[in-house]
Amino acid sequence: MVGTYGEISCFQLENGSWQARARYCDVDGVVRQYRKNGETKTKARANLKAFFVEHTGTFGDGALAPDDTVQDLLDLWFQKMKQADGGPRSETLSYYGSHVRWILDPDKTEHPLGAYQLRHVRPVIIQAALDSAGVSPDLRKRIRSVLVRAFNMAIFHEAINGNPATAVPSVPVPRNKKKPVAVKDLDAVRAAIREWANAEKRNGPKSVDLPDIVEMLIATGMRIGELLALRWSDIELTPPPERRDDDGWFPWLMVNGQITSRGKRVDYGKTHAAIRPIALPDWAAALLRRRKVAQPPNALDAVFITRNGTWHFPTNVQGRLWHIRHLADYADLAALQDVSPHSFRRTVATEIDEVYDAEAAMNQLGHTSKAVTERHYINRRLVVPDYRAATDRLAPGPETSEGSTPGL
């Protein structure tokens, strides 16, 4: 049977050391004899047994070998993913790369994995790298997922027999649902952001676009990368000639792409449902009309553009909101303390669910599953269903009700 060995024989050599020999059935089905030496008979037998445990033969396709390192494996895995049809997008692979650096970089973990040979990697070694990196449960889950997929590729290329990453315990990710900005608090949050952006003297990065960006997030529920990728050609603020007399016309925009974390605009969304039309409320359409008149034309046709004529980075917007909510000036504004671009997305989803339903919220947000919208974005109010017309019929009769209270 493949992977098994016969009786081990031991012989003492002329120099006094010992040699253990046994026949082993390799992965190609051929039985071969292997030998290992040791200072004593016991050590020779142990060395041969250890070799059989790690041995995978040399019958793979040559892409990976047992003595290749974890860094070699990950380099090849990322290369394969970039070339694969239907594989992860370059943006996603960039995120994966930033994740695994936490277990490869000696500055991030006391037990970096990169130099380990594949044959020597054990679950406890991977766990030590993750533990010393001190990453969050969510990031730990993502790193483990990448390692599982990479080591599966090593198994395919016959460099190892089993996947050490699958045995690493996964830490449950807290399922605390983040809350939207309550409608009653929206104006206070808006005012704080506008005050900060318009202040003549203040600390922190300048962003005159931030108030309008926030208003459009509230108006549409778009992802921040989608909103920053918006072009004037994606928006219809006035009816086309053929619909000028159509009372059913309303202003709208088309989500046609997103800005990546590196500031590049791409013509695809996070999911296949991300490319979608969104109806604009009148107040948001008025904001865009004012902005279009005031803004000089730019080569990118961008609605929001930096002073350098480039697309805004989503991380910059997120960073500015983080800066504002940590200022002492707004410490008393509780609604601002957890605000991020996604907070307004949840606000929109919750309001659409209340007025329409969860499916409408799913369509607005560009999700592929209503379950995702309901689980992570909609914050429903507690509604006590009134079914008393039925349970009132189960009331005790006069004789029972006049007696003592049961159970007391």
BATORSE-972606 format. One line per 5 residues: their letters; for each residue x, y, z of N, C-alpha, C. Coordinates in steps of 0.2 Angstrom, whole numbers, plus 2048, in hexadecimal, padded with zeros to 3 digits. Layout:
BEGIN
a) X/Y/Z/X/Y/Z/X/Y/Z | ...
***
This chain:
BEGIN
mvgty) 804/7FA/800/800/800/800/804/806/800 | 802/80B/7FC/806/811/7FC/807/815/803 | 80D/817/804/80E/81A/80A/810/816/810 | 811/80F/80F/812/80A/814/819/808/813 | 81C/805/819/823/802/818/823/7FB/81C
geisc) 828/7F7/81A/828/7F1/81D/82D/7F0/823 | 82F/7EB/825/833/7EA/82B/83A/7ED/82A | 83B/7F1/830/842/7F5/830/847/7F0/833 | 84C/7F0/82F/852/7EC/831/858/7F1/833 | 85C/7EF/838/861/7F4/83A/868/7F0/83A
fqlen) 86D/7F4/837/874/7F1/837/879/7F6/83A | 87E/7F3/83D/883/7F8/840/889/7F8/83A | 88A/7FE/839/88F/800/834/896/7FF/837 | 89C/7FF/832/8A2/7FF/835/8A5/804/839 | 8A2/80A/838/8A4/810/83C/8A0/810/843
gswqa) 89C/80B/844/899/80B/84B/892/80E/84B | 890/811/846/889/814/845/884/80E/843 | 87E/810/843/879/80B/841/875/80D/83A | 873/808/837/86F/80A/831/868/806/831 | 863/80A/830/85C/806/830/85A/806/828
raryc) 857/800/826/855/7FF/81F/84E/7FD/81F | 84A/7FF/81A/843/7FC/819/841/7FE/812 | 83C/7FA/810/839/7FB/80A/833/7FF/80A | 832/804/806/82C/809/807/829/809/800 | 822/809/800/81E/80A/7FA/81D/811/7F9
dvdgv) 820/814/7F3/81F/81B/7F2/819/81C/7EF | 817/823/7EE/811/825/7EB/810/823/7E4 | 815/821/7E0/814/81E/7DA/813/817/7DA | 812/814/7E0/811/80C/7E0/817/808/7E0 | 81D/80B/7DF/823/807/7DE/826/806/7E5
vrqyr) 828/800/7E7/82B/7FF/7EE/833/800/7ED | 835/804/7F1/83C/806/7F1/83F/805/7F8 | 846/803/7F9/849/803/7FF/84C/809/801 | 84B/80B/807/84E/812/80A/852/810/810 | 858/814/811/85C/813/817/85D/81A/81A
knget) 85E/819/821/860/81F/825/864/81D/82B | 869/821/82C/86E/81F/831/86D/823/838 | 870/820/83D/870/824/843/875/821/848 | 876/825/84D/87C/823/852/87A/81D/855 | 874/81B/857/872/815/85A/86D/812/856
ktkar) 86C/80B/857/866/808/854/860/80B/854 | 85E/80E/85A/858/811/85B/857/817/857 | 85D/81B/857/85C/821/853/85C/820/84C | 85F/81B/849/85F/819/842/857/817/840 | 854/813/845/84D/811/843/849/818/843
anlka) 84A/81C/848/846/822/849/847/827/843 | 84D/827/841/84E/82C/83B/84B/829/834 | 84B/822/834/847/81F/82E/840/820/82E | 83D/81F/834/836/820/835/834/827/834 | 838/82C/836/836/833/835/837/835/82E
ffveh) 83B/832/82A/83C/833/823/835/830/820 | 833/82B/822/82D/828/81E/827/82C/820 | 827/82F/826/821/834/828/821/83A/823 | 827/83D/822/827/843/81E/828/841/816 | 82A/83B/814/82B/83A/80D/825/83A/809
tgtfg) 826/83D/803/820/83D/7FE/823/83B/7F7 | 829/839/7F7/82C/837/7F1/82E/83D/7ED | 830/83C/7E6/831/842/7E2/82D/841/7DB | 827/83F/7DC/823/83E/7D7/81E/843/7D5 | 81E/849/7D8/81A/84E/7D6/81C/851/7D0
dgala) 818/857/7CE/81A/85A/7C8/820/85F/7C8 | 823/85F/7CD/829/863/7CE/827/86B/7D0 | 821/86C/7D0/81F/873/7D2/821/875/7D9 | 820/870/7DE/822/871/7E5/825/86A/7E7 | 829/86B/7EC/82D/865/7EF/82C/866/7F7
pddtv) 82D/860/7FB/82C/861/802/831/866/805 | 837/867/802/83C/86B/805/83B/872/803 | 836/874/7FF/834/87B/7FD/832/87E/804 | 832/885/804/830/888/80A/829/88B/809 | 826/88D/80F/81F/890/80F/81F/896/80A
qdlld) 824/89A/80B/825/8A0/806/824/89E/7FF | 828/898/7FD/828/896/7F6/820/894/7F4 | 81D/890/7F9/816/88E/7F8/812/894/7F7 | 812/899/7FB/80E/89F/7FA/80F/8A3/7F4 | 815/8A3/7F2/817/8A7/7EC/814/8A3/7E6
lwfqk) 814/89D/7E6/811/899/7E0/80A/899/7E0 | 807/899/7E6/800/899/7E7/7FD/8A0/7E4 | 800/8A5/7E6/7FE/8AC/7E4/7FF/8AC/7DC | 804/8AA/7DA/805/8AA/7D2/800/8A6/7CF | 7FE/8A0/7D2/7F9/89C/7CF/7F2/89F/7CF
mkqad) 7F1/8A3/7D4/7EA/8A6/7D5/7EA/8AC/7D0 | 7EF/8AF/7CF/7EF/8B5/7CA/7EE/8B2/7C3 | 7F0/8AC/7C1/7F0/8AA/7BB/7E9/8A6/7BA | 7E6/8A4/7BF/7E0/8A0/7BF/7DA/8A3/7BC | 7D6/8A0/7B7/7D0/8A3/7B4/7CB/8A2/7BA
ggprs) 7C8/8A8/7BB/7C2/8A8/7C0/7C5/8A8/7C7 | 7CC/8A9/7C8/7CF/8AA/7CE/7CD/8B0/7D2 | 7D0/8B1/7D8/7CF/8B8/7DB/7D2/8BE/7D7 | 7CE/8C3/7D8/7D1/8C9/7D5/7D7/8CC/7D8 | 7DB/8D0/7D4/7E1/8D3/7D7/7E0/8D6/7DD
etlsy) 7DB/8DA/7DE/7DA/8DD/7E4/7D9/8D9/7EA | 7D5/8D3/7E9/7D5/8CE/7EE/7DB/8CB/7F0 | 7DF/8C9/7EB/7E6/8C6/7EC/7EA/8CB/7F0 | 7EA/8D1/7EE/7EE/8D6/7F2/7EC/8D6/7FA | 7E5/8D5/7FB/7E3/8D5/802/7E6/8CE/805
ygshv) 7E6/8C9/801/7E8/8C2/804/7F0/8C3/806 | 7F3/8C7/801/7FB/8C8/802/7FC/8CB/809 | 7F8/8D1/80A/7F9/8D5/810/7F7/8D0/816 | 7F2/8CC/815/7F0/8C7/81B/7F6/8C3/81D | 7F9/8BF/818/7FE/8BA/81A/805/8BD/81C
rwild) 806/8C3/81B/80C/8C7/81D/80C/8C6/825 | 806/8C6/828/806/8C6/82F/80A/8BF/832 | 80A/8BA/82E/80D/8B4/831/814/8B2/82D | 816/8B7/829/81C/8B6/825/821/8BB/827 | 81F/8C1/829/824/8C7/82B/826/8C6/832
pdkte) 82D/8C6/833/82F/8C5/83A/82E/8CB/83E | 82C/8D1/83B/82A/8D7/83F/823/8D6/842 | 81F/8D1/83F/818/8D1/841/817/8CB/845 | 81B/8C5/845/81A/8BF/849/821/8BD/84B | 820/8BA/851/827/8B7/854/828/8B1/851
hplga) 824/8AE/84D/825/8A7/84A/823/8A7/843 | 827/8AB/83F/825/8AB/838/826/8A4/834 | 821/8A3/82F/821/89D/82C/825/89C/826 | 827/8A2/823/829/8A2/81C/82F/89D/81B | 834/89C/820/83A/898/81E/839/890/820
yqlrh) 833/88F/823/832/888/824/831/883/81E | 834/87E/81D/833/879/818/82C/876/819 | 829/875/813/822/872/813/822/86C/817 | 827/867/817/827/861/81A/827/862/822 | 829/868/824/82A/869/82B/824/86D/82E
vrpvi) 81F/86F/82A/81A/873/82D/815/86F/831 | 813/871/837/80E/86D/83B/809/872/83D | 803/870/83F/7FE/875/841/800/879/846 | 804/877/84B/806/87B/851/80A/880/84F | 80E/87F/84A/813/884/847/80F/88A/844
iqaal) 80A/888/840/805/88E/83D/802/891/843 | 7FF/88E/848/7FC/891/84D/800/896/851 | 806/894/852/80B/898/856/80C/89F/852 | 80D/89E/84B/80E/8A4/847/808/8A9/848 | 802/8A6/848/7FC/8AA/848/7FB/8AD/84F
dsagv) 7FC/8A9/854/7FC/8AB/85B/800/8B1/85D | 807/8B1/85B/80C/8B6/85C/80A/8BC/858 | 807/8BB/852/805/8C1/84E/800/8C5/851 | 7FC/8C2/856/7F7/8C6/859/7F1/8C9/855 | 7EF/8C6/850/7EA/8C8/84B/7E3/8C7/84E
spdlr) 7DF/8CB/84B/7D8/8CA/84D/7D5/8C4/84B | 7CF/8C1/84E/7CC/8BB/84C/7CA/8BB/844 | 7C8/8C1/842/7C6/8C1/83B/7CC/8C0/836 | 7D2/8C4/838/7D8/8C3/834/7DB/8BC/834 | 7DB/8B9/83A/7DD/8B3/83B/7D9/8AE/837
krirs) 7D3/8AF/836/7CF/8AA/832/7D1/8AB/82B | 7D2/8B1/828/7D4/8B2/822/7DB/8AF/820 | 7E0/8B0/825/7E7/8AD/823/7E6/8A6/823 | 7E2/8A3/828/7E2/89C/828/7DF/899/821 | 7DA/89D/81F/7D7/89B/818/7DB/89B/812
vlvra) 7E0/8A0/812/7E5/8A0/80D/7EA/89A/80E | 7EC/899/814/7F1/893/815/7ED/88D/813 | 7E7/88C/815/7E4/885/813/7E4/884/80B | 7E2/88A/808/7E2/889/800/7E9/888/7FD | 7EE/88B/800/7F5/88B/7FE/7F8/884/7FF
fnmai) 7F7/881/805/7F9/87A/807/7F5/875/803 | 7EF/876/801/7EB/872/7FD/7EF/871/7F6 | 7F1/877/7F4/7F5/876/7ED/7FC/872/7EE | 7FF/873/7F4/805/86F/7F5/803/867/7F5 | 7FD/866/7F8/7FB/85F/7F8/7FA/85C/7F1
fheai) 7F7/861/7ED/7F6/85F/7E6/7FD/85E/7E2 | 802/862/7E3/808/861/7E0/80D/85B/7E4 | 80A/858/7E9/80D/852/7EC/813/854/7F0 | 813/85A/7F2/819/85D/7F7/817/85B/7FE | 811/85A/800/80F/858/807/809/853/806
ngnpa) 808/84F/80C/803/84A/80C/7FC/84D/80F | 7FD/852/813/7F7/855/817/7F8/85C/818 | 7F2/85F/819/7F2/866/81A/7F2/868/821 | 7F8/86B/823/7F8/86D/82A/7F4/873/82C | 7F2/877/828/7EE/87D/829/7E7/87B/82B
tavps) 7E4/876/829/7DD/874/82A/7DC/872/831 | 7E2/870/835/7E1/86D/83C/7E2/873/841 | 7E4/879/83E/7E5/87F/842/7DE/881/844 | 7DC/882/84B/7D6/884/84D/7D4/88B/84B | 7CE/88C/848/7CC/892/846/7C8/896/84C
vpvpr) 7CA/89C/84D/7C7/8A0/852/7C0/8A3/850 | 7BB/8A2/854/7B4/8A4/852/7B5/8AC/851 | 7B2/8AF/84C/7B2/8B6/84A/7AC/8B9/84E | 7AC/8BE/852/7A7/8C1/855/7A1/8C3/850 | 79B/8C2/852/796/8C3/84D/792/8C9/850
nkkkp) 795/8CE/853/792/8D4/855/790/8D8/84F | 78A/8D9/84E/787/8DD/848/789/8E4/849 | 78C/8E8/844/78D/8EF/845/787/8F3/843 | 786/8F8/847/780/8FC/846/780/901/841 | 77B/903/83E/77B/909/839/77A/90F/83D
vavkd) 77B/915/83A/77A/91B/83D/773/91C/83E | 770/91D/844/769/91E/844/767/925/840 | 761/924/83E/75E/92A/83A/75E/930/83E | 75C/930/844/75C/936/849/763/939/84A | 768/935/849/76F/937/84A/772/93A/844
ldavr) 76F/939/83E/773/93A/837/775/941/837 | 770/946/839/772/94D/838/778/94F/83C | 778/94D/842/77D/94E/847/784/94C/844 | 784/946/841/78A/943/83E/78C/947/838 | 787/949/834/789/94D/82E/78C/953/830
aaire) 789/957/835/78B/95D/837/793/95D/83A | 794/958/83E/79B/957/840/7A0/956/83B | 79E/952/836/7A3/951/830/7A4/957/82C | 79E/95A/82B/79F/961/827/7A3/966/82B | 7A2/966/831/7A5/96B/835/7AD/96A/835
wanae) 7AF/964/836/7B6/962/835/7B9/963/82F | 7B5/962/829/7B8/963/822/7B9/96A/821 | 7B4/96E/823/7B4/975/821/7B8/97A/826 | 7BB/977/82C/7BF/97B/830/7C5/97E/82D | 7C6/984/82E/7CC/987/82B/7D3/985/82E
krngp) 7D3/984/835/7D8/981/838/7D7/97B/83C | 7D9/975/83A/7D8/96F/83E/7DE/96A/83C | 7DE/965/840/7E3/960/83F/7E1/95B/83B | 7E5/957/838/7E3/951/834/7E2/953/82C | 7E1/94E/828/7E1/94F/821/7DB/953/81F
ksvdl) 7DC/957/819/7D7/95B/817/7D3/957/812 | 7CC/958/812/7C8/954/80D/7C1/958/80C | 7C1/95D/808/7BB/961/806/7B6/95D/803 | 7B8/957/800/7B2/953/7FD/7AF/94E/802 | 7B2/94E/808/7AF/949/80D/7A8/94A/80F
pdive) 7A5/950/810/79E/951/812/799/94E/80C | 79B/950/806/797/94D/800/798/946/7FF | 79D/943/800/79E/93C/800/79A/938/805 | 799/93B/80B/795/938/810/78E/939/80E | 78C/93F/80C/785/940/809/783/93A/804
mliat) 787/939/800/786/934/7FA/786/92D/7FD | 78A/92C/802/789/925/805/783/924/808 | 780/929/80C/77A/929/80F/774/929/80A | 775/92C/804/770/92C/7FF/76F/925/7FB | 775/922/7FB/775/91C/7F6/776/915/7FA
gmrig) 77A/915/7FF/77C/90F/802/782/90B/7FE | 785/90F/7FA/78A/90C/7F6/790/90B/7FA | 794/906/7F8/79B/904/7FB/79F/90A/7FA | 7A4/90C/7FE/7A8/912/7FD/7AC/911/7F7 | 7AF/90C/7F5/7B2/90B/7EF/7AE/90C/7E9
ellal) 7A8/90A/7E9/7A3/90B/7E4/7A2/913/7E3 | 7A0/916/7E8/79F/91D/7E8/7A5/921/7E5 | 7AB/920/7E8/7B0/924/7E5/7B2/923/7DE | 7B0/91D/7DB/7B1/91B/7D4/7AB/91F/7D0 | 7A7/922/7D3/7A1/925/7CF/7A3/92A/7CA
rwsdi) 7A1/92A/7C4/7A2/92F/7BF/79C/933/7BD | 79D/939/7BA/797/93C/7B8/793/939/7B3 | 797/935/7AE/793/931/7A9/78F/92C/7AC | 790/92A/7B2/78C/925/7B5/785/927/7B8 | 784/92E/7B8/77F/931/7BC/77A/934/7B7
eltpp) 774/933/7B8/76F/937/7B4/76B/93C/7B8 | 76C/942/7B8/769/947/7BC/764/94B/7B9 | 763/94A/7B2/75E/94E/7AF/75B/948/7AA | 755/949/7A8/752/943/7A4/755/944/79D | 756/93F/799/758/93F/792/753/941/78E
perrd) 754/944/788/74F/947/784/749/942/783 | 74A/93C/782/744/937/781/73F/937/787 | 742/939/78D/73E/938/793/73C/93F/797 | 73D/944/793/73C/94B/796/734/94C/798 | 730/948/795/729/949/797/726/943/79B
ddgwf) 72B/93F/79D/729/939/7A1/729/93A/7A9 | 723/93A/7AC/723/93C/7B3/726/936/7B7 | 727/931/7B4/72A/92B/7B8/732/92B/7B8 | 735/930/7B5/73C/931/7B5/73E/933/7BC | 744/931/7BE/747/933/7C4/74F/933/7C4
pwlmv) 753/937/7C7/75A/937/7C7/75D/930/7C9 | 762/92E/7C6/765/928/7C8/76C/927/7C6 | 770/922/7C9/777/921/7C7/778/91A/7C6 | 77D/918/7C2/77F/911/7C1/786/910/7C5 | 786/90B/7C9/78C/909/7CC/790/905/7C7
ngqit) 796/907/7C5/799/904/7BF/7A0/902/7C1 | 7A2/902/7C7/7A9/900/7C9/7AA/901/7D0 | 7B1/901/7D2/7B3/903/7D8/7BA/905/7D8 | 7BC/908/7DE/7C3/90A/7DE/7C6/905/7E3 | 7CC/903/7E1/7D0/8FE/7E5/7D3/901/7EB
srgkr) 7D6/8FD/7F0/7DA/900/7F5/7E0/904/7F3 | 7E2/902/7ED/7E8/906/7EA/7E6/90C/7E6 | 7E0/90E/7E6/7DE/914/7E2/7DD/913/7DB | 7DC/90D/7D8/7DB/90B/7D1/7D3/90A/7D0 | 7D1/90D/7CB/7CA/90C/7C9/7C9/905/7C5
vdygk) 7C5/901/7C7/7C3/8FB/7C3/7BC/8FB/7C1 | 7BA/8F7/7BB/7B4/8F7/7B9/7B0/8F1/7BB | 7B1/8EF/7C1/7AD/8E9/7C4/7AC/8EB/7CB | 7A7/8E7/7CE/7A5/8E8/7D5/7A7/8E3/7D9 | 7A6/8E3/7E0/7A7/8DE/7E5/7A4/8D7/7E3
thaai) 79E/8D8/7E0/79A/8D2/7DE/797/8D3/7D8 | 794/8CE/7D5/791/8CF/7CE/78B/8D3/7CF | 788/8D4/7D5/782/8D8/7D5/784/8DF/7D7 | 78B/8E1/7D7/78D/8E8/7D9/78B/8ED/7D4 | 78C/8EB/7CD/78A/8EF/7C8/783/8F0/7C7
rpial) 780/8F6/7C9/779/8F6/7CA/777/8FE/7CA | 771/8FF/7C8/76E/906/7C8/76B/908/7CF | 76C/90E/7D1/769/910/7D7/765/917/7D6 | 75F/917/7D9/75B/91D/7D8/75E/922/7DD | 75E/929/7DB/760/92E/7E0/75A/932/7E3
pdwaa) 75B/933/7E9/756/937/7EC/757/93E/7EA | 752/942/7EA/752/949/7E7/758/94D/7EA | 758/94C/7F1/75D/951/7F5/765/94F/7F2 | 766/948/7F1/76C/946/7EE/76E/949/7E7 | 768/948/7E3/769/94B/7DC/76B/952/7DC
allrr) 767/956/7E1/769/95D/7E1/770/95E/7E4 | 773/95A/7E8/77A/95B/7EA/77E/95A/7E4 | 77D/955/7E0/781/953/7DA/781/959/7D5 | 77B/95C/7D4/77A/961/7CF/77F/967/7D1 | 77E/969/7D8/782/96E/7DA/78A/96D/7DA
rkvaq) 78C/966/7DB/793/964/7DB/795/965/7D3 | 791/963/7CF/793/962/7C8/794/96A/7C5 | 790/96E/7C7/791/975/7C5/797/978/7C8 | 799/976/7CE/79E/979/7D2/7A5/976/7D0 | 7A5/970/7CE/7AB/96C/7CD/7AE/96D/7C5
ppnal) 7B4/96F/7C5/7B7/96F/7BE/7B7/968/7BB | 7B6/968/7B4/7B7/961/7B1/7BE/95E/7B3 | 7BE/957/7B3/7C4/954/7B4/7C5/94E/7AF | 7CB/94C/7AE/7CD/947/7A9/7CA/940/7AB | 7C8/93F/7B1/7C6/939/7B3/7BE/938/7B3
davfi) 7BB/93E/7B2/7B4/93F/7B2/7B1/93D/7B9 | 7B5/93E/7BE/7B4/93B/7C5/7AF/940/7C9 | 7AB/93E/7CC/7A6/942/7D1/7AA/944/7D7 | 7AE/940/7D9/7B3/942/7DF/7BA/941/7DD | 7BE/946/7DD/7C5/946/7DA/7C9/94A/7DF
trngt) 7CF/947/7E0/7D4/94B/7E4/7D7/951/7E1 | 7DA/955/7E5/7DD/95B/7E2/7E3/95A/7DD | 7E5/953/7DD/7EB/951/7D9/7E8/94E/7D2 | 7E1/94E/7D2/7DE/94C/7CC/7DD/944/7CC | 7DD/941/7D2/7DD/939/7D2/7D7/937/7D6
whfpt) 7D6/931/7D5/7D0/92E/7D9/7D2/92E/7E1 | 7CC/92F/7E5/7CD/92F/7EC/7CF/927/7EE | 7D3/926/7F3/7D4/920/7F6/7CE/91E/7FB | 7CB/918/7FB/7C6/917/800/7C9/917/807 | 7CF/915/807/7D3/915/80E/7D4/91C/811
nvqgr) 7D4/921/80C/7D5/927/80F/7CF/92A/812 | 7C9/928/80F/7C2/92A/811/7C1/927/818 | 7C3/921/818/7C2/91D/81F/7C6/920/824 | 7CC/922/822/7D1/925/827/7CF/92B/82A | 7CC/92F/825/7C9/936/828/7C3/935/82C
lwhir) 7BF/931/82B/7B9/930/830/7BC/92D/836 | 7C1/929/836/7C4/926/83C/7C7/92C/840 | 7CB/931/83D/7CE/936/840/7C8/93B/843 | 7C3/93C/840/7BE/940/843/7BB/93D/849 | 7B9/937/849/7B6/934/84E/7BA/933/854
hlady) 7C1/934/854/7C5/933/859/7C7/93A/85C | 7C4/940/859/7C6/946/85C/7C2/948/862 | 7C5/94B/866/7C2/94D/86D/7BC/952/86C | 7BC/956/866/7B7/95A/865/7B0/956/864 | 7B0/950/862/7AA/94C/861/7A9/946/865
adlaa) 7AD/946/86B/7AD/941/86F/7A6/940/872 | 7A2/945/873/79B/944/875/796/942/870 | 798/942/86A/793/940/865/793/938/864 | 78F/935/868/790/92D/868/78F/92A/861 | 78A/92D/85D/789/92A/857/78E/92A/852
lqdvs) 793/92F/853/799/92F/84F/79F/92A/850 | 79E/927/856/7A4/923/859/7A6/91D/855 | 7A1/91A/852/7A2/914/84E/7A1/915/846 | 7A1/91B/844/79F/91D/83D/7A4/91B/838 | 7A2/918/833/7A7/916/82D/7A2/916/827
phsfr) 7A5/916/821/7A1/916/81B/79C/911/81B | 79D/90B/81E/798/905/81E/793/907/823 | 794/90B/828/78E/90D/82C/788/910/828 | 78A/914/824/784/917/820/781/912/81B | 785/90E/819/782/908/815/77D/904/819
rtvat) 77E/903/81F/77A/8FF/823/773/904/825 | 774/90A/825/76F/90F/826/76A/90E/820 | 76D/90E/81A/768/90E/814/765/907/814 | 768/902/815/765/8FB/815/760/8FB/81A | 761/8FD/820/75B/8FD/825/755/901/823
eidev) 756/907/821/750/90B/81F/74D/908/819 | 750/905/814/74D/902/80E/749/8FC/810 | 74C/8F8/815/748/8F2/817/742/8F4/81B | 742/8FA/81F/73C/8FC/822/737/8FE/81D | 739/902/818/734/905/814/732/900/80E
ydaea) 736/8FB/80C/735/8F6/807/736/8EF/80A | 73C/8EC/809/73D/8E6/80C/744/8E4/80B | 746/8DE/80D/74E/8DD/80D/750/8DC/806 | 74C/8D9/802/74E/8D8/7FB/750/8DF/7F7 | 74C/8E4/7F9/74D/8EB/7F6/754/8ED/7F9
amnql) 755/8EC/7FF/75B/8EE/802/761/8EA/7FF | 760/8E4/7FE/765/8E0/7FA/767/8E3/7F3 | 762/8E5/7F0/763/8E8/7E9/766/8EE/7E9 | 765/8F2/7EE/768/8F9/7EF/76F/8F8/7F0 | 771/8F4/7F5/778/8F3/7F7/77C/8EF/7F2
ghtsk) 779/8EB/7ED/77D/8E7/7E9/77F/8E1/7EB | 77B/8DE/7F0/77D/8D7/7F3/77A/8D2/7EE | 77E/8CC/7EF/77B/8C6/7EB/776/8C2/7EF | 776/8C3/7F6/772/8BF/7FA/76E/8C3/7FF | 768/8C2/800/764/8C6/804/766/8C4/80C
avter) 769/8BE/80D/76B/8BC/813/770/8C1/816 | 775/8C3/811/77B/8C7/813/778/8CE/815 | 773/8D0/811/770/8D7/813/76D/8D7/81A | 769/8D2/81B/765/8D1/821/76A/8D0/827 | 76F/8CC/826/774/8CA/82C/778/8D0/82E
hyinr) 77B/8D4/829/780/8D8/82A/77E/8E0/829 | 779/8E1/826/777/8E8/825/771/8EB/827 | 76C/8E7/828/765/8E9/82A/765/8E9/832 | 763/8EE/835/762/8EE/83C/75B/8EF/83E | 757/8EA/83E/750/8EB/83F/74E/8ED/846
rlvvp) 748/8F0/846/746/8F2/84D/742/8EC/850 | 742/8EC/856/73E/8E7/85A/737/8E8/859 | 733/8E3/856/72C/8E4/855/729/8DE/858 | 725/8DF/85D/721/8DA/861/71B/8D8/85D | 71B/8D2/85A/715/8D0/856/70F/8CF/85B
dyraa) 709/8D2/859/703/8D1/85D/6FF/8CB/85B | 6FF/8C6/85E/6FB/8C0/85D/6F7/8BE/862 | 6F5/8C3/866/6F1/8C2/86C/6EA/8C0/86A | 6E7/8C1/864/6E1/8BF/862/6E0/8B7/863 | 6E6/8B4/862/6E6/8AD/862/6E7/8AA/869
tdrla) 6EC/8AD/86D/6EE/8AB/873/6E9/8AD/878 | 6E5/8B2/877/6DF/8B4/87C/6DA/8AF/87C | 6DA/8AB/877/6D5/8A5/877/6D7/89F/87C | 6DD/8A0/87E/6E0/89A/882/6DF/89C/88A | 6DC/8A2/88B/6DB/8A4/892/6D7/89F/896
pgpet) 6D9/89E/89D/6D6/899/8A1/6CF/89B/8A2 | 6CB/896/8A4/6C3/897/8A5/6C2/89A/8AC | 6BC/89D/8AD/6BB/8A0/8B3/6BC/89C/8BA | 6BB/896/8BA/6BC/892/8C0/6C4/891/8C1 | 6C8/890/8BC/6CF/890/8BD/6D2/896/8BF
segst) 6D0/89C/8BC/6D3/8A2/8BD/6D1/8A5/8C4 | 6CC/8A2/8C7/6CA/8A4/8CE/6CE/8A1/8D4 | 6D2/89B/8D1/6D6/897/8D6/6DC/89A/8D7 | 6E1/897/8DB/6E7/899/8DC/6EC/899/8D6 | 6F0/89D/8D6/6F5/89E/8D0/6F9/897/8CF
pgl) 6F9/894/8CA/6FD/88E/8C9/704/88F/8CA | 708/88B/8CD/70F/88B/8CE/711/890/8D4 | 70C/893/8D7/70E/897/8DD/70C/894/8E4
***
